[in-house]
Amino acid sequence: MIISGRYSIIEKVGEGGMQEVFRANDTLLGRQVAVKRAKNASADRRFKRSAVLSARVNHPNVAKTLDYVEEGSQAYLVEEFIDGFDLSRLLEEHMVALDPDLVARLLHHIVKGVSASHAQGVVHRDLKPSNVMISGGLAILNAKVTDFGIAKMAEEEITREVEGGNATMTTSKTVVGAIPYMAPEAIETPRE
């Protein structure tokens, strides 16, 4: 499958509640990229806004947004391809106990990425282990924050779930996984 006459899909490399992620070849520039495709209409509506916001941030600890494509009724977000795995996989599969030096290095990378985004006026609002990509294996040579706004819950959905007393997915397909990592003030006063 080729998207926009340029991005040749190689393989599916991941999937979340809102999107599927593919490794692709950018035939124009001859490089590997990550192509993200929304899984539902709610996510699809946020792709363009996410692309515009995350493209404002240029930092080694933030996954670079390279392109946004609409083809037919489907939207695609193209980001740099990070050869590695997400932090949740690292924690689940490889770590029984975390070395304090390793944790400090990891947090240093994440904080630098989040700080760079805040300097551009971009607030992630869905920072969780599955939205941090690790490269360099267990040595954690680098960590990059990804998925700015794609998995972000819309304020109306947060409000509906919190006011309804739900902490997991109900009718909204965007709530799973986010509430455990949300700042308390975002849950207590979601309309502000």
Backbone as JSON Lines, residues from 0, in Angstrom:
{"i":0,"aa":"M","n":[0.85,-1.18,0.0],"ca":[0.0,0.0,0.0],"c":[0.89,1.24,0.0]}
{"i":1,"aa":"I","n":[0.56,2.2,-0.84],"ca":[1.3,3.46,-0.92],"c":[0.34,4.59,-0.59]}
{"i":2,"aa":"I","n":[0.76,5.45,0.32],"ca":[-0.06,6.59,0.75],"c":[0.5,7.86,0.14]}
{"i":3,"aa":"S","n":[-0.38,8.64,-0.44],"ca":[-0.05,9.93,-1.02],"c":[1.03,9.8,-2.1]}
{"i":4,"aa":"G","n":[1.13,8.64,-2.73],"ca":[2.1,8.42,-3.78],"c":[3.53,8.48,-3.3]}
{"i":5,"aa":"R","n":[3.73,8.42,-1.98],"ca":[5.05,8.66,-1.41],"c":[5.44,7.68,-0.32]}
{"i":6,"aa":"Y","n":[4.5,7.32,0.55],"ca":[4.82,6.5,1.73],"c":[4.41,5.05,1.48]}
{"i":7,"aa":"S","n":[5.4,4.19,1.28],"ca":[5.18,2.79,0.98],"c":[5.2,1.99,2.29]}
{"i":8,"aa":"I","n":[4.04,1.44,2.67],"ca":[3.92,0.71,3.94],"c":[4.74,-0.58,3.87]}
{"i":9,"aa":"I","n":[5.55,-0.8,4.9],"ca":[6.39,-2.0,5.0],"c":[5.75,-3.02,5.93]}
{"i":10,"aa":"E","n":[5.39,-2.55,7.14],"ca":[4.8,-3.46,8.12],"c":[4.1,-2.68,9.22]}
{"i":11,"aa":"K","n":[3.16,-3.35,9.87],"ca":[2.51,-2.78,11.05],"c":[3.43,-3.02,12.24]}
{"i":12,"aa":"V","n":[3.7,-1.96,13.01],"ca":[4.63,-2.08,14.13],"c":[3.98,-1.84,15.49]}
{"i":13,"aa":"G","n":[2.75,-1.35,15.49],"ca":[2.1,-1.09,16.77],"c":[0.66,-0.68,16.61]}
{"i":14,"aa":"E","n":[0.0,-0.65,17.75],"ca":[-1.42,-0.28,17.76],"c":[-1.78,0.19,19.15]}
{"i":15,"aa":"G","n":[-2.56,1.24,19.2],"ca":[-3.09,1.73,20.47],"c":[-4.59,1.79,20.39]}
{"i":16,"aa":"G","n":[-5.2,2.39,21.38],"ca":[-6.65,2.5,21.4],"c":[-7.19,3.39,20.3]}
{"i":17,"aa":"M","n":[-6.36,4.33,19.83],"ca":[-6.81,5.31,18.86],"c":[-6.22,5.15,17.47]}
{"i":18,"aa":"Q","n":[-5.09,4.44,17.35],"ca":[-4.39,4.45,16.07],"c":[-3.62,3.16,15.82]}
{"i":19,"aa":"E","n":[-3.31,2.96,14.55],"ca":[-2.4,1.9,14.14],"c":[-1.13,2.58,13.65]}
{"i":20,"aa":"V","n":[0.02,1.94,13.89],"ca":[1.3,2.52,13.49],"c":[2.01,1.57,12.54]}
{"i":21,"aa":"F","n":[2.48,2.11,11.43],"ca":[3.16,1.33,10.41],"c":[4.56,1.9,10.16]}
{"i":22,"aa":"R","n":[5.49,1.02,9.88],"ca":[6.8,1.45,9.39],"c":[6.65,1.55,7.88]}
{"i":23,"aa":"A","n":[7.13,2.65,7.33],"ca":[6.99,2.87,5.89],"c":[8.27,3.47,5.33]}
{"i":24,"aa":"N","n":[8.41,3.38,4.03],"ca":[9.52,3.98,3.33],"c":[9.03,5.25,2.66]}
{"i":25,"aa":"D","n":[9.69,6.36,2.95],"ca":[9.41,7.62,2.27],"c":[10.19,7.57,0.96]}
{"i":26,"aa":"T","n":[9.49,7.26,-0.13],"ca":[10.16,7.05,-1.41],"c":[10.75,8.33,-1.99]}
{"i":27,"aa":"L","n":[10.25,9.48,-1.58],"ca":[10.77,10.75,-2.07],"c":[12.13,11.06,-1.44]}
{"i":28,"aa":"L","n":[12.23,10.88,-0.14],"ca":[13.46,11.24,0.57],"c":[14.32,10.03,0.95]}
{"i":29,"aa":"G","n":[13.84,8.82,0.68],"ca":[14.62,7.63,0.94],"c":[14.92,7.39,2.41]}
{"i":30,"aa":"R","n":[13.91,7.48,3.24],"ca":[14.09,7.26,4.68],"c":[12.92,6.48,5.24]}
{"i":31,"aa":"Q","n":[13.12,5.86,6.39],"ca":[12.07,5.15,7.1],"c":[11.26,6.16,7.91]}
{"i":32,"aa":"V","n":[9.94,6.0,7.92],"ca":[9.06,6.88,8.69],"c":[8.01,6.02,9.39]}
{"i":33,"aa":"A","n":[7.36,6.61,10.37],"ca":[6.21,5.98,11.02],"c":[4.96,6.64,10.46]}
{"i":34,"aa":"V","n":[4.04,5.82,9.96],"ca":[2.77,6.33,9.45],"c":[1.69,5.88,10.41]}
{"i":35,"aa":"K","n":[0.93,6.84,10.93],"ca":[-0.12,6.54,11.9],"c":[-1.47,6.75,11.23]}
{"i":36,"aa":"R","n":[-2.37,5.78,11.44],"ca":[-3.71,5.84,10.87],"c":[-4.73,5.74,12.0]}
{"i":37,"aa":"A","n":[-5.66,6.66,12.01],"ca":[-6.7,6.67,13.05],"c":[-7.58,5.43,12.93]}
{"i":38,"aa":"K","n":[-7.98,4.89,14.09],"ca":[-8.83,3.7,14.11],"c":[-10.32,4.03,14.17]}
{"i":39,"aa":"N","n":[-10.63,5.27,14.54],"ca":[-12.05,5.64,14.62],"c":[-12.22,7.13,14.29]}
{"i":40,"aa":"A","n":[-13.44,7.53,14.11],"ca":[-13.73,8.9,13.7],"c":[-13.28,9.93,14.73]}
{"i":41,"aa":"S","n":[-13.35,9.6,16.01],"ca":[-12.93,10.53,17.06],"c":[-11.45,10.84,16.93]}
{"i":42,"aa":"A","n":[-10.64,9.82,16.71],"ca":[-9.2,10.03,16.54],"c":[-8.89,10.74,15.23]}
{"i":43,"aa":"D","n":[-9.62,10.39,14.2],"ca":[-9.41,10.98,12.89],"c":[-9.56,12.49,12.93]}
{"i":44,"aa":"R","n":[-10.55,12.96,13.69],"ca":[-10.79,14.41,13.8],"c":[-9.63,15.13,14.47]}
{"i":45,"aa":"R","n":[-8.86,14.43,15.29],"ca":[-7.78,15.08,16.03],"c":[-6.43,15.03,15.32]}
{"i":46,"aa":"F","n":[-6.31,14.22,14.27],"ca":[-5.03,14.06,13.61],"c":[-4.46,15.39,13.09]}
{"i":47,"aa":"K","n":[-5.27,16.16,12.41],"ca":[-4.77,17.41,11.83],"c":[-4.33,18.38,12.92]}
{"i":48,"aa":"R","n":[-5.14,18.53,13.94],"ca":[-4.78,19.43,15.05],"c":[-3.5,18.94,15.72]}
{"i":49,"aa":"S","n":[-3.39,17.63,15.9],"ca":[-2.2,17.06,16.5],"c":[-0.98,17.33,15.64]}
{"i":50,"aa":"A","n":[-1.12,17.18,14.33],"ca":[0.01,17.41,13.42],"c":[0.48,18.86,13.52]}
{"i":51,"aa":"V","n":[-0.45,19.78,13.53],"ca":[-0.1,21.2,13.6],"c":[0.59,21.52,14.92]}
{"i":52,"aa":"L","n":[0.05,21.01,16.03],"ca":[0.65,21.28,17.33],"c":[2.03,20.65,17.48]}
{"i":53,"aa":"S","n":[2.13,19.35,17.19],"ca":[3.39,18.66,17.44],"c":[4.48,19.09,16.46]}
{"i":54,"aa":"A","n":[4.12,19.57,15.28],"ca":[5.12,20.04,14.32],"c":[5.82,21.3,14.82]}
{"i":55,"aa":"R","n":[5.22,21.99,15.78],"ca":[5.83,23.19,16.34],"c":[7.02,22.86,17.22]}
{"i":56,"aa":"V","n":[7.11,21.61,17.69],"ca":[8.16,21.22,18.63],"c":[9.28,20.52,17.87]}
{"i":57,"aa":"N","n":[10.48,21.07,17.96],"ca":[11.65,20.46,17.33],"c":[12.71,20.25,18.4]}
{"i":58,"aa":"H","n":[12.8,19.01,18.88],"ca":[13.73,18.69,19.97],"c":[14.13,17.23,19.86]}
{"i":59,"aa":"P","n":[15.36,16.89,20.22],"ca":[15.81,15.49,20.14],"c":[15.02,14.52,21.01]}
{"i":60,"aa":"N","n":[14.27,15.01,21.99],"ca":[13.49,14.13,22.86],"c":[12.01,14.16,22.55]}
{"i":61,"aa":"V","n":[11.67,14.63,21.35],"ca":[10.28,14.63,20.88],"c":[10.29,14.04,19.47]}
{"i":62,"aa":"A","n":[9.4,13.08,19.24],"ca":[9.29,12.49,17.9],"c":[8.86,13.58,16.92]}
{"i":63,"aa":"K","n":[9.6,13.72,15.84],"ca":[9.33,14.78,14.86],"c":[8.12,14.44,13.99]}
{"i":64,"aa":"T","n":[7.23,15.4,13.86],"ca":[6.11,15.27,12.94],"c":[6.61,15.73,11.58]}
{"i":65,"aa":"L","n":[6.45,14.87,10.58],"ca":[6.99,15.15,9.25],"c":[5.93,15.54,8.22]}
{"i":66,"aa":"D","n":[4.72,15.0,8.37],"ca":[3.7,15.24,7.34],"c":[2.32,14.89,7.89]}
{"i":67,"aa":"Y","n":[1.32,15.45,7.24],"ca":[-0.07,15.11,7.51],"c":[-0.72,14.93,6.15]}
{"i":68,"aa":"V","n":[-1.41,13.81,5.96],"ca":[-1.98,13.48,4.66],"c":[-3.44,13.08,4.83]}
{"i":69,"aa":"E","n":[-4.29,13.6,3.98],"ca":[-5.67,13.13,3.9],"c":[-5.84,12.47,2.55]}
{"i":70,"aa":"E","n":[-6.26,11.22,2.58],"ca":[-6.47,10.48,1.35],"c":[-7.84,9.82,1.43]}
{"i":71,"aa":"G","n":[-8.74,10.29,0.61],"ca":[-10.12,9.81,0.71],"c":[-10.69,10.3,2.04]}
{"i":72,"aa":"S","n":[-11.29,9.4,2.79],"ca":[-11.85,9.76,4.09],"c":[-10.9,9.45,5.23]}
{"i":73,"aa":"Q","n":[-9.67,9.03,4.92],"ca":[-8.71,8.61,5.94],"c":[-7.6,9.66,6.1]}
{"i":74,"aa":"A","n":[-7.26,9.95,7.36],"ca":[-6.16,10.86,7.67],"c":[-4.96,10.04,8.16]}
{"i":75,"aa":"Y","n":[-3.77,10.51,7.8],"ca":[-2.53,9.86,8.2],"c":[-1.59,10.9,8.78]}
{"i":76,"aa":"L","n":[-0.9,10.53,9.82],"ca":[0.11,11.37,10.42],"c":[1.44,10.67,10.21]}
{"i":77,"aa":"V","n":[2.43,11.4,9.7],"ca":[3.74,10.82,9.42],"c":[4.74,11.42,10.4]}
{"i":78,"aa":"E","n":[5.43,10.55,11.13],"ca":[6.45,10.96,12.09],"c":[7.75,10.25,11.79]}
{"i":79,"aa":"E","n":[8.81,10.73,12.44],"ca":[10.08,10.03,12.31],"c":[9.9,8.62,12.86]}
{"i":80,"aa":"F","n":[10.6,7.66,12.26],"ca":[10.54,6.29,12.75],"c":[11.59,6.12,13.82]}
{"i":81,"aa":"I","n":[11.18,5.65,14.99],"ca":[12.1,5.42,16.11],"c":[12.31,3.92,16.23]}
{"i":82,"aa":"D","n":[13.53,3.5,15.97],"ca":[13.86,2.09,16.03],"c":[14.05,1.71,17.51]}
{"i":83,"aa":"G","n":[13.01,1.22,18.1],"ca":[13.04,0.87,19.51],"c":[11.69,0.37,19.96]}
{"i":84,"aa":"F","n":[11.34,0.66,21.2],"ca":[10.06,0.22,21.74],"c":[9.59,1.23,22.77]}
{"i":85,"aa":"D","n":[8.31,1.14,23.13],"ca":[7.78,2.13,24.07],"c":[8.14,1.75,25.51]}
{"i":86,"aa":"L","n":[8.07,2.75,26.37],"ca":[8.46,2.58,27.76],"c":[7.6,1.54,28.48]}
{"i":87,"aa":"S","n":[6.34,1.43,28.13],"ca":[5.49,0.43,28.8],"c":[6.01,-0.98,28.52]}
{"i":88,"aa":"R","n":[6.47,-1.22,27.29],"ca":[7.04,-2.53,26.97],"c":[8.32,-2.78,27.75]}
{"i":89,"aa":"L","n":[9.16,-1.75,27.86],"ca":[10.4,-1.87,28.64],"c":[10.07,-2.26,30.08]}
{"i":90,"aa":"L","n":[9.1,-1.59,30.66],"ca":[8.75,-1.85,32.06],"c":[8.12,-3.24,32.24]}
{"i":91,"aa":"E","n":[7.26,-3.64,31.32],"ca":[6.57,-4.93,31.44],"c":[7.46,-6.12,31.15]}
{"i":92,"aa":"E","n":[8.31,-6.01,30.14],"ca":[9.07,-7.17,29.68],"c":[10.5,-7.26,30.22]}
{"i":93,"aa":"H","n":[11.09,-6.14,30.62],"ca":[12.51,-6.18,30.93],"c":[12.89,-5.72,32.32]}
{"i":94,"aa":"M","n":[12.01,-5.09,33.03],"ca":[12.41,-4.5,34.3],"c":[11.61,-5.08,35.47]}
{"i":95,"aa":"V","n":[12.32,-5.71,36.37],"ca":[11.7,-6.15,37.63],"c":[11.85,-5.02,38.63]}
{"i":96,"aa":"A","n":[13.06,-4.47,38.68],"ca":[13.35,-3.31,39.52],"c":[14.15,-2.34,38.67]}
{"i":97,"aa":"L","n":[13.94,-1.06,38.87],"ca":[14.61,-0.07,38.06],"c":[15.85,0.47,38.77]}
{"i":98,"aa":"D","n":[16.94,0.53,38.04],"ca":[18.17,1.12,38.54],"c":[17.98,2.63,38.66]}
{"i":99,"aa":"P","n":[18.31,3.22,39.81],"ca":[18.1,4.67,39.99],"c":[18.8,5.53,38.94]}
{"i":100,"aa":"D","n":[20.0,5.15,38.52],"ca":[20.71,5.92,37.5],"c":[19.97,5.86,36.16]}
{"i":101,"aa":"L","n":[19.44,4.69,35.84],"ca":[18.7,4.51,34.6],"c":[17.41,5.33,34.63]}
{"i":102,"aa":"V","n":[16.74,5.33,35.77],"ca":[15.51,6.12,35.92],"c":[15.82,7.6,35.78]}
{"i":103,"aa":"A","n":[16.91,8.05,36.4],"ca":[17.28,9.46,36.3],"c":[17.57,9.84,34.84]}
{"i":104,"aa":"R","n":[18.27,8.99,34.1],"ca":[18.58,9.26,32.69],"c":[17.29,9.31,31.87]}
{"i":105,"aa":"L","n":[16.41,8.36,32.11],"ca":[15.15,8.3,31.39],"c":[14.31,9.55,31.66]}
{"i":106,"aa":"L","n":[14.15,9.9,32.92],"ca":[13.36,11.08,33.27],"c":[13.99,12.36,32.72]}
{"i":107,"aa":"H","n":[15.3,12.41,32.69],"ca":[15.99,13.57,32.14],"c":[15.58,13.78,30.67]}
{"i":108,"aa":"H","n":[15.57,12.71,29.88],"ca":[15.16,12.8,28.48],"c":[13.7,13.23,28.36]}
{"i":109,"aa":"I","n":[12.84,12.61,29.14],"ca":[11.4,12.93,29.06],"c":[11.13,14.38,29.45]}
{"i":110,"aa":"V","n":[11.74,14.83,30.54],"ca":[11.53,16.2,31.0],"c":[12.03,17.21,29.98]}
{"i":111,"aa":"K","n":[13.16,16.92,29.34],"ca":[13.66,17.84,28.31],"c":[12.67,17.93,27.15]}
{"i":112,"aa":"G","n":[12.09,16.8,26.73],"ca":[11.11,16.82,25.66],"c":[9.85,17.57,26.03]}
{"i":113,"aa":"V","n":[9.34,17.32,27.22],"ca":[8.12,18.01,27.69],"c":[8.39,19.5,27.86]}
{"i":114,"aa":"S","n":[9.56,19.84,28.39],"ca":[9.92,21.25,28.56],"c":[9.99,21.96,27.21]}
{"i":115,"aa":"A","n":[10.56,21.31,26.22],"ca":[10.64,21.91,24.87],"c":[9.24,22.13,24.3]}
{"i":116,"aa":"S","n":[8.34,21.19,24.54],"ca":[6.98,21.35,24.03],"c":[6.28,22.5,24.75]}
{"i":117,"aa":"H","n":[6.47,22.59,26.06],"ca":[5.86,23.69,26.81],"c":[6.4,25.04,26.34]}
{"i":118,"aa":"A","n":[7.68,25.1,25.98],"ca":[8.26,26.34,25.48],"c":[7.59,26.79,24.18]}
{"i":119,"aa":"Q","n":[7.01,25.84,23.45],"ca":[6.28,26.15,22.21],"c":[4.78,26.29,22.45]}
{"i":120,"aa":"G","n":[4.37,26.25,23.71],"ca":[2.95,26.38,24.04],"c":[2.15,25.13,23.79]}
{"i":121,"aa":"V","n":[2.81,23.99,23.71],"ca":[2.14,22.72,23.45],"c":[2.15,21.88,24.72]}
{"i":122,"aa":"V","n":[0.98,21.47,25.17],"ca":[0.85,20.63,26.36],"c":[0.39,19.25,25.9]}
{"i":123,"aa":"H","n":[1.13,18.24,26.28],"ca":[0.87,16.88,25.8],"c":[-0.48,16.35,26.28]}
{"i":124,"aa":"R","n":[-0.74,16.39,27.56],"ca":[-1.99,15.98,28.2],"c":[-2.29,14.49,28.15]}
{"i":125,"aa":"D","n":[-1.39,13.68,27.63],"ca":[-1.59,12.23,27.66],"c":[-0.23,11.53,27.81]}
{"i":126,"aa":"L","n":[0.61,12.09,28.65],"ca":[1.93,11.53,28.86],"c":[1.81,10.26,29.71]}
{"i":127,"aa":"K","n":[2.2,9.14,29.13],"ca":[2.14,7.84,29.79],"c":[3.22,6.96,29.16]}
{"i":128,"aa":"P","n":[3.55,5.84,29.78],"ca":[4.64,5.01,29.26],"c":[4.5,4.62,27.79]}
{"i":129,"aa":"S","n":[3.3,4.35,27.32],"ca":[3.15,3.95,25.92],"c":[3.37,5.1,24.94]}
{"i":130,"aa":"N","n":[3.47,6.33,25.44],"ca":[3.72,7.49,24.59],"c":[5.16,8.0,24.7]}
{"i":131,"aa":"V","n":[6.03,7.15,25.23],"ca":[7.46,7.45,25.29],"c":[8.2,6.32,24.58]}
{"i":132,"aa":"M","n":[8.91,6.66,23.52],"ca":[9.67,5.67,22.76],"c":[11.12,5.65,23.23]}
{"i":133,"aa":"I","n":[11.66,4.45,23.37],"ca":[13.02,4.24,23.85],"c":[13.87,3.7,22.71]}
{"i":134,"aa":"S","n":[15.07,4.26,22.54],"ca":[16.01,3.7,21.58],"c":[17.3,3.34,22.33]}
{"i":135,"aa":"G","n":[18.02,2.41,21.79],"ca":[19.25,1.98,22.44],"c":[19.07,0.79,23.36]}
{"i":136,"aa":"G","n":[17.93,0.14,23.26],"ca":[17.69,-1.05,24.08],"c":[17.66,-0.72,25.57]}
{"i":137,"aa":"L","n":[18.13,-1.67,26.37],"ca":[18.07,-1.5,27.82],"c":[19.04,-0.43,28.33]}
{"i":138,"aa":"A","n":[19.96,0.0,27.48],"ca":[20.87,1.08,27.86],"c":[20.17,2.44,27.82]}
{"i":139,"aa":"I","n":[19.01,2.5,27.17],"ca":[18.22,3.73,27.02],"c":[19.12,4.89,26.58]}
{"i":140,"aa":"L","n":[19.56,4.81,25.34],"ca":[20.4,5.88,24.8],"c":[19.6,7.16,24.58]}
{"i":141,"aa":"N","n":[18.31,7.0,24.29],"ca":[17.46,8.18,24.1],"c":[16.01,7.8,24.37]}
{"i":142,"aa":"A","n":[15.23,8.78,24.76],"ca":[13.79,8.62,24.94],"c":[13.13,9.79,24.23]}
{"i":143,"aa":"K","n":[12.05,9.49,23.51],"ca":[11.33,10.54,22.78],"c":[9.86,10.47,23.13]}
{"i":144,"aa":"V","n":[9.3,11.63,23.44],"ca":[7.87,11.74,23.7],"c":[7.17,11.77,22.35]}
{"i":145,"aa":"T","n":[6.08,11.03,22.25],"ca":[5.34,10.95,21.0],"c":[3.84,11.1,21.27]}
{"i":146,"aa":"D","n":[3.06,11.1,20.22],"ca":[1.59,11.15,20.28],"c":[1.05,12.39,20.96]}
{"i":147,"aa":"F","n":[1.49,13.54,20.53],"ca":[0.94,14.8,21.04],"c":[-0.47,14.99,20.52]}
{"i":148,"aa":"G","n":[-1.43,14.83,21.39],"ca":[-2.81,15.14,21.03],"c":[-3.55,14.04,20.32]}
{"i":149,"aa":"I","n":[-2.87,13.05,19.77],"ca":[-3.59,12.0,19.05],"c":[-4.42,11.18,20.03]}
{"i":150,"aa":"A","n":[-3.79,10.74,21.12],"ca":[-4.51,9.95,22.11],"c":[-5.12,10.84,23.18]}
{"i":151,"aa":"K","n":[-4.97,12.15,23.04],"ca":[-5.5,13.11,24.01],"c":[-7.01,13.04,24.03]}
{"i":152,"aa":"M","n":[-7.56,13.04,25.2],"ca":[-9.02,13.02,25.33],"c":[-9.57,14.43,25.13]}
{"i":153,"aa":"A","n":[-10.65,14.52,24.42],"ca":[-11.34,15.8,24.27],"c":[-11.91,16.2,25.62]}
{"i":154,"aa":"E","n":[-11.95,17.49,25.89],"ca":[-12.44,17.96,27.19],"c":[-13.84,17.46,27.49]}
{"i":155,"aa":"E","n":[-14.69,17.39,26.47],"ca":[-16.06,16.92,26.7],"c":[-16.06,15.46,27.16]}
{"i":156,"aa":"E","n":[-15.15,14.66,26.58],"ca":[-15.09,13.24,26.95],"c":[-14.55,13.07,28.37]}
{"i":157,"aa":"I","n":[-13.55,13.85,28.73],"ca":[-13.02,13.79,30.1],"c":[-14.13,14.15,31.07]}
{"i":158,"aa":"T","n":[-14.81,15.26,30.8],"ca":[-15.86,15.72,31.68],"c":[-16.96,14.67,31.82]}
{"i":159,"aa":"R","n":[-17.39,14.11,30.7],"ca":[-18.45,13.1,30.73],"c":[-18.03,11.89,31.57]}
{"i":160,"aa":"E","n":[-16.8,11.43,31.4],"ca":[-16.33,10.25,32.13],"c":[-16.15,10.55,33.62]}
{"i":161,"aa":"V","n":[-15.55,11.71,33.93],"ca":[-15.32,12.05,35.33],"c":[-16.63,12.31,36.06]}
{"i":162,"aa":"E","n":[-17.53,13.09,35.44],"ca":[-18.8,13.38,36.08],"c":[-19.66,12.14,36.2]}
{"i":163,"aa":"G","n":[-19.47,11.19,35.29],"ca":[-20.2,9.93,35.35],"c":[-19.58,8.93,36.31]}
{"i":164,"aa":"G","n":[-18.41,9.28,36.88],"ca":[-17.75,8.41,37.84],"c":[-16.99,7.27,37.22]}
{"i":165,"aa":"N","n":[-16.71,7.35,35.93],"ca":[-16.0,6.26,35.26],"c":[-14.51,6.58,35.15]}
{"i":166,"aa":"A","n":[-13.69,5.59,35.39],"ca":[-12.24,5.76,35.24],"c":[-11.72,4.9,34.1]}
{"i":167,"aa":"T","n":[-12.61,4.22,33.41],"ca":[-12.2,3.4,32.28],"c":[-13.12,3.67,31.11]}
{"i":168,"aa":"M","n":[-12.86,2.99,30.02],"ca":[-13.64,3.22,28.81],"c":[-15.1,2.83,28.99]}
{"i":169,"aa":"T","n":[-15.97,3.7,28.52],"ca":[-17.39,3.36,28.46],"c":[-17.79,3.56,26.99]}
{"i":170,"aa":"T","n":[-18.62,4.54,26.72],"ca":[-19.01,4.78,25.34],"c":[-17.89,5.44,24.55]}
{"i":171,"aa":"S","n":[-16.99,6.14,25.21],"ca":[-15.86,6.77,24.53],"c":[-14.74,5.76,24.38]}
{"i":172,"aa":"K","n":[-14.15,5.73,23.22],"ca":[-13.02,4.82,22.98],"c":[-11.7,5.52,23.29]}
{"i":173,"aa":"T","n":[-11.73,6.69,23.92],"ca":[-10.5,7.44,24.13],"c":[-10.06,7.5,25.58]}
{"i":174,"aa":"V","n":[-10.8,6.96,26.48],"ca":[-10.5,7.14,27.89],"c":[-9.54,6.08,28.44]}
{"i":175,"aa":"V","n":[-9.56,4.88,27.93],"ca":[-8.71,3.82,28.46],"c":[-7.25,4.23,28.48]}
{"i":176,"aa":"G","n":[-6.6,4.03,29.61],"ca":[-5.18,4.26,29.71],"c":[-4.78,5.67,30.05]}
{"i":177,"aa":"A","n":[-5.64,6.64,29.92],"ca":[-5.26,8.03,30.15],"c":[-5.5,8.46,31.59]}
{"i":178,"aa":"I","n":[-6.62,8.12,32.15],"ca":[-6.96,8.6,33.48],"c":[-5.91,8.2,34.54]}
{"i":179,"aa":"P","n":[-5.34,7.0,34.51],"ca":[-4.32,6.68,35.53],"c":[-3.1,7.59,35.5]}
{"i":180,"aa":"Y","n":[-2.85,8.28,34.39],"ca":[-1.67,9.13,34.25],"c":[-1.99,10.61,34.26]}
{"i":181,"aa":"M","n":[-3.26,10.95,34.38],"ca":[-3.65,12.36,34.33],"c":[-3.32,13.07,35.64]}
{"i":182,"aa":"A","n":[-3.02,14.35,35.51],"ca":[-2.81,15.18,36.69],"c":[-4.13,15.28,37.44]}
{"i":183,"aa":"P","n":[-4.08,15.23,38.77],"ca":[-5.32,15.28,39.55],"c":[-6.2,16.48,39.23]}
{"i":184,"aa":"E","n":[-5.59,17.64,38.97],"ca":[-6.39,18.82,38.67],"c":[-7.14,18.69,37.36]}
{"i":185,"aa":"A","n":[-6.63,17.89,36.41],"ca":[-7.32,17.69,35.15],"c":[-8.57,16.83,35.34]}
{"i":186,"aa":"I","n":[-8.55,15.97,36.33],"ca":[-9.7,15.14,36.63],"c":[-10.71,15.88,37.51]}
{"i":187,"aa":"E","n":[-10.19,16.62,38.49],"ca":[-11.06,17.32,39.45],"c":[-11.8,18.48,38.79]}
{"i":188,"aa":"T","n":[-11.16,19.2,37.9],"ca":[-11.79,20.34,37.23],"c":[-11.54,20.25,35.73]}
{"i":189,"aa":"P","n":[-12.18,19.28,35.06],"ca":[-11.88,19.07,33.63],"c":[-12.31,20.18,32.7]}
{"i":190,"aa":"R","n":[-13.21,21.04,33.12],"ca":[-13.68,22.11,32.24],"c":[-12.78,23.34,32.26]}
{"i":191,"aa":"E","n":[-11.82,23.4,33.16],"ca":[-10.97,24.6,33.26],"c":[-9.76,24.49,32.37]}
